[in-house]
Each structure stands twice: as C-alpha cells, then as structure tokens.
C-alpha cells in the first residue's frame, strides 16, 4: 500500500486481504483437523493446537414465543455442539 492511496481504496485493499487470510485460515484449520485425526492436540515448533468441545443452548424462536405467549423452553431449538481450535504459544525450554 502506498501512502497516497485513497482511504476508500485502502479499505477495499484491507477487505480483500482479510478475505484472503480468512480463506487461508479455513484451509489451515481443515489441514490441522485432518492431521489430528482422533488426537485432541497437534504440536508445531512454536504453537500447539488443541480441540475443545463445548455445547451451546439452542436459540429461542422469537416468532413462536410471541405467537404462543407461553413457556419459552417449549420452543428452544436443539443444542449445538461446537468444536473450536485453540492455539497457544509453545513454552521453549532454556538452553543450559
């Protein structure tokens, strides 16, 4: 990017770069998941990737709630299990 580039053009550049990086992130996450297989972690030279499982309650269906005017738990959508990939910096041992 040059300093004289218009701010609108800079924003377009940033958005394009962000999209490129998000696509690269998705590729890397898929490769890491495939490399993990049944394991719950995979270590690189500097970082370790770990899979964590968390469950979230389903969202409320607001339209049904308004129409029925009764107990919201009767209209909860099913819970969704979410897998997230956590990256932590590897702790390096000091050389003796």
C-alpha positions as CSV (number, residue, x, y, z in Angstrom):
1,X,0.0,0.0,0.0
2,X,1.3,3.5,-0.8
3,X,0.8,6.5,1.4
4,X,-1.1,8.4,-1.3
5,X,-3.7,5.8,-1.8
6,X,-7.2,7.0,-1.1
7,X,-8.8,5.8,2.1
8,X,-11.6,4.1,0.3
9,X,-9.1,2.2,-1.8
10,X,-7.2,1.3,1.3
11,X,-10.3,-0.1,2.9
12,X,-11.0,-2.2,-0.2
13,X,-7.4,-3.5,-0.1
14,X,-7.8,-4.4,3.6
15,X,-11.1,-6.2,3.0
16,X,-9.5,-8.2,0.1
17,X,-6.6,-9.1,2.3
18,X,-8.9,-10.1,5.1
19,X,-10.9,-12.3,2.8
20,X,-7.6,-13.9,1.5
21,X,-6.5,-14.5,5.1
22,X,-9.8,-16.0,6.2
23,X,-9.7,-18.4,3.3
24,X,-6.1,-19.4,4.2
25,X,-7.2,-19.8,7.9
26,X,-10.0,-22.2,6.8
27,X,-7.5,-24.2,4.7
28,X,-5.1,-24.4,7.6
29,X,-7.8,-25.4,10.1
30,X,-9.0,-28.2,7.9
31,X,-5.4,-29.4,7.4
32,X,-4.8,-29.3,11.2
33,X,-8.1,-31.2,11.9
34,X,-7.2,-33.8,9.3
35,X,-3.7,-34.2,10.8
36,X,-5.1,-34.5,14.3
37,X,-7.3,-37.4,13.4
38,X,-8.5,-38.9,16.7
39,X,-6.0,-37.0,18.8
40,X,-7.0,-33.9,20.6
41,X,-3.8,-31.9,20.0
42,X,-1.1,-31.3,17.4
43,X,2.2,-29.5,18.1
44,X,4.2,-27.3,15.8
45,X,7.6,-25.8,16.6
46,X,6.2,-22.7,18.4
47,X,2.5,-23.5,19.0
48,X,0.2,-26.3,19.9
49,X,-3.3,-26.7,18.5
50,X,-5.9,-28.3,20.8
51,X,-9.5,-29.2,20.0
52,X,-12.0,-28.2,22.7
53,X,-15.7,-29.3,22.7
54,X,-18.3,-27.0,24.0
55,X,-22.1,-27.2,23.9
56,X,-24.4,-24.2,23.5
57,X,-28.1,-24.0,24.2
58,X,-30.2,-23.5,21.2
59,X,-31.6,-20.0,20.4
60,X,-35.1,-19.1,21.1
61,X,-37.6,-18.9,18.3
62,X,-38.9,-15.4,18.9
63,X,-41.8,-15.7,16.4
64,X,-43.2,-18.8,18.2
65,X,-42.8,-17.2,21.6
66,X,-44.7,-14.1,20.5
67,X,-47.5,-16.1,18.9
68,X,-47.9,-18.6,21.8
69,X,-47.1,-16.3,24.7
70,X,-46.1,-19.3,26.9
71,X,-43.1,-21.1,28.4
72,X,-40.0,-20.3,26.2
73,X,-38.3,-23.6,26.9
74,X,-41.0,-25.4,24.9
75,X,-39.8,-23.6,21.8
76,X,-36.0,-23.9,22.3
77,X,-34.1,-25.2,19.3
78,X,-31.8,-28.2,19.8
79,X,-28.4,-27.6,21.4
80,X,-25.4,-27.4,19.0
81,X,-22.1,-29.0,19.7
82,X,-19.2,-26.7,18.6
83,X,-15.6,-27.7,18.1
84,X,-13.1,-24.8,18.4
85,X,-9.4,-24.8,17.7
86,X,-7.3,-23.1,20.4
87,X,-3.8,-22.0,19.6
88,X,-1.2,-21.3,22.4
89,X,2.4,-20.2,22.2
90,X,4.7,-23.1,22.9
91,X,6.9,-22.7,26.0
92,X,10.5,-23.1,25.0
93,X,13.0,-24.6,27.5
94,X,16.1,-22.5,28.2
95,X,19.3,-23.9,26.8
96,X,21.9,-24.9,29.5
